[in-house]
Amino acid sequence: MWILIEHVDNVKITGGGTLNAHGQNVWKYADDQTHMPVSFTFQSSSKGDISNLNLVDAMGFHSKMIDSIDIQITNLKITAPGDSPNTDGIHLSNATNVNITDTIIGTGDDCVSIGTGSTNVYVNRVKCGPGHGLAVGSLGKRPDELSVGKITFINCSLTGTTNGCRIKSYHASPVLTATNIVFQDIIMDQVKNPIIIDQHYDSKKNPEQSNVKISDAHFRNIKGTTISKIPIVLNCSSKVPCDGVELADIDLQPVAPLVAADLSSECASATNLKIGGTVNPKPPTC
């Protein structure tokens, strides 16, 4: 860790300054076994107000909120090249009552990622791109992970990202739930995989199905353009199928050379799929 705020309550961090980690000097050494330093970590603390900071070119994640409660994050600008490895913008782990608003993130990994044990998270007016999109997960990599729930992404935009709104879990996971998740009022601009549930994340390492139960996941009023032939993918676990996924008022248009006839959707192992309003491309049959 580079800067660590730990066991501190009622703290305000602001000022308009820049934390530049010059990560380009070490990115070539990054791999799954190497944990690069995080630029800014807020850990085991409560009532944090973090605003008006610029985080640039982290060696690893730009920021992590861990084992903390009641966090307000506003007006951050987080930037790194789109090909920089594992440079997530904001990552939550066992974080509760978190508001992230009016923030611009463009990195080489997830703009915002909601990890183990995080609940009551509200992400509003975030601009994402480049990067891997807005994510719940990855979930279930370690045996001690906890369930997540009550997570909302609203009024966000994504530009040129490799994923849009994503929920992802590992194979052979512990028994967990991911419930009450909302992606609403989202604008996509030339996004790959705009809507995706992937419960086979990094599945080559273990063939066993995921034990993460996804339920009450809502994708509402999501519009814009895509570079994917299959912009809606619901790839759930056959062991614990997704339940109650909602697709409502979805309009995803192709970017040339794709045309509308090229687009389709996919669904596997999802029960009680709910369709509302117009969904384009046509919703999948599960």
N, C-alpha and C positions, 0 to 999 in steps of 0.2 A: 504494500500500500504506500501511496505517496503522501496524501493528506488524510488523516484519520480523526474523525470526531467520535469519541467513544465515552459512554457513561456520562453524558451531558444532557441536561434538560433545559427547556426554555432558552434555546439558542437561536440567534439570527445571524445568517451569513449572507452578506450582500456586498455591493460596491462597484460592479461593472468591470472588475479586473479579469485577466486572462490567465488560465492555467494551461501552459503549453508543455506537454511531456516529451515532445520530439520523438514520438514513437517510431518514426521511420527508421531510426537507428537500430531498432531491435526487432521489428516485425518479421524479418527474414528468419528469426530463430523461433517463431511461434509455432506450436503444435499442440496436440491434445494433451500432452503430458507436461507442458510448460505453462505455468500460470504467471502471466505477465502482471506487473504492478497495476493496481487500479489508481486512477488519478485522484478520485475523491470518494471517501467512504464515510457514511453516517451509520453508526453501529451502536446497538444497545442503548438507545437514547430516545427521548420523547419531546414532543412539542418543538419541532425544528422548522424554521422558516428559511428557505434557501432560495435566493432570487438574484437576478441580474449578474450572472456569471457567464463567462465564456470558457468552455473546455475544448481544447484543441489537441488532436493527434495523441491520444492516450496510447500507452504501451499495450495495455489490455483494455478492460472496461473503462469507460469514462467516469461512471459513477455507480455506486451501489448503496442501497438502503437496506440494512440488515438488522433483524431482531429489534425493530423500532416501531413507534406508534405516534400518530398525530404529526404528520409531516406535510408541509406545504412547499411545493416546488413551483416557482413562477419565473418566467422570462429568462430561461437559460438558452444559450446557443451552444450547441455541441457539434463539432465538425471534425471529420477525418476523411481520407479518400475512400471511395466506394470499395476498393480492393484491400483495404487494411484489415488484417485478421482479428476476429474476436474483439472488436472495439465497440461493443454495445453502448448505447447512449445512457439510458437509465435502467438499472436492473433492481428489482425488488426481491427480497428473500425474507420470509417471515416478517413482513411489514404490514401494519394495519392502520387504517384511516389515513390514506395517502391521497393528496390532490396534486395533480401535475397539470399546469395550465400555461397557455401562451408561450410555448417553447418550440424552438426550431432545432431539429436533429438531422444530421446527415453523416452517416458513418459506414463502416464496412460490415456491420452486423445489425442486430435488432435495434430499432430506434428506442423502443420501450419494451422490456421483457418482464413479465410477471411470473416470479418463480415460487418455489415451495412455501406453503404456509401463509401466503399473502391474502388478505381479505379487505373488503371495503375500500376499493381503489377506484378513483375517478380521474380519468385522463381526458382533458378538454382543450380543444384548440391547439393541437400539436401538429406541426408540419414536419413530415418525415420524408427523407430522400436526399442522397442515395441511402441504401441500406437494405435490411431484410424485413422491414415492416414493423407492424405492431403485433406483439406476441403474448399469448398466455402459454408459458412454458419456456424451455422444455421441462416437462414434468416426469418424475419417476426414474431418474438416473441412479439415485442413491437409495438404499433401503430405509433411511431415516426420514424421508421426505414426508411433508404434511399436505393436506388438501388445500385447495384454493376456492374462493368464491366471492360473489358480489363485486364483480369487476366491470367497469364501464369505460368504453372508449367512445367519445362523442365529438362531433364537429371537428374531425381531423382530416388532413389531406396527405396523400402519398404520391410522390413523383418519382418514376423510374426505379422503383424498388423491386427486389426479387420475390417478395411476397407482400400481400396486403394485410388483411385481417387473418391472423393465424392462431390456431390452438394446436400444440404439438406435445406428444408424449413418447417416451421410450418403450421399447419392448421389455418384457420381464420386469416390469416395475412393481413396487409395492402397491398394495390396495389403497387407492386414493379416489377422491372425487374432485371434479372441476365443474362447478355449478353456478347458475345465475351470472352468466357472462353476456354482455351486450356490446355489439359494435353497431353504432347508429350514426346516421348523417355523415357518411364518409365519402370523400371525393378521391377518385383514382385517376392518375394521369400516366398512361403507358406503363402500367403495373403488370408484372408477371404474377400469376397465382393470386388474384385479388381476394378470393375467399377460400380458405383452406383449413380443414381439420386433418391433421396428419398424426395418426397414432402408430405409425411405423417409422418414426424418426430414428435415423441412424440404426436401422434394423439389421444391417448385415452382420452385426456383432452377436446377435442373439435371435433365434427364430421364434421364441416364445412371444405370444401376444401381450399387448399392454393390459395392465390391470387398473388403469385410470378410467373411471366412469365419468363421461362427459354428459351433462344434462342441462336443459334450459339454457342453451346457447342461442343467442338471437343476433341475426345479421339483418339490419333494417336500414332502408333508404341509403343504399350504397350505389353510387353512380360514377360513370367515367369511362375511361378507355383502358384496354388491356392488350398485351402482346402475346397472351396465351390462347391456344386453341381450346383449352379446358379451364376456363376462369373460375368455375365453382367445383371444388373437390371436397367431398366429405368421406374421408378414408378412415373409418373408425375401427375399433378393436372388435374382432369377432368373439372374443371372450367376454367382454362387457360392452355391448353395443351402445352407441350414443342414443340418448333418449330426449325427445322434445326439441330438436333443433328447429329453429324458425328461419325461413328465408322470406323477406317481405320487401316489396318495392325495390327490386334490384334491376339496374339497367347498366350493363357492361357492353360497350361497343368495341369492335376490333380496330386495331391500328393497321394500316396497309403495310404489307401486302395481304394481310388477312381480310376476309369479308365475313359478313354476318353468318353465312351458311357454314363457315368453318368452325363456328363455336359450338361447344356442347358442355355438358356437365357430367360429373361422376359421383356415384354414391355407393358405399359399401358398409354394411353393418350399422345402419341407423334406423331406429324405430320411431314411430310417431312424428315423422317429418311434417312440419307445418308450413304451408305456403300462404302468403298474404299479398294481395294486390298483384301487380305485374312483376314477373321474374324473368329477366332476359340475360343470358340464354335460358331456355326452358329448363326448369328444375329437374334434377335426376330422379329416376325411379330406384327406390332402395329395396 
